């Protein structure tokens, strides 16, 4: 299946604040595929590769509350 940018969509987005830093957590589906989580710092263009444990747990709680592609709570 060829890539079609029209199939890209953001399913849900949350801002998570931990120790004064704001992380943008986004659930996205690319090319109509399986949803994936993208994490970046507020105002940054690049995704985060490493997180402190406290931020990781806060983001995990936010992801649990996001809606899945089928429209039900994850």
Secondary structure as GFF3:
##gff-version 3
##sequence-region A 1 74
A	DSSP	three_ten_helix	5	7	.	.	.	ID=ss1
A	DSSP	beta_strand	9	18	.	.	.	ID=ss2
A	DSSP	beta_strand	21	29	.	.	.	ID=ss3
A	DSSP	beta_strand	36	41	.	.	.	ID=ss4
A	DSSP	alpha_helix	53	64	.	.	.	ID=ss5
###
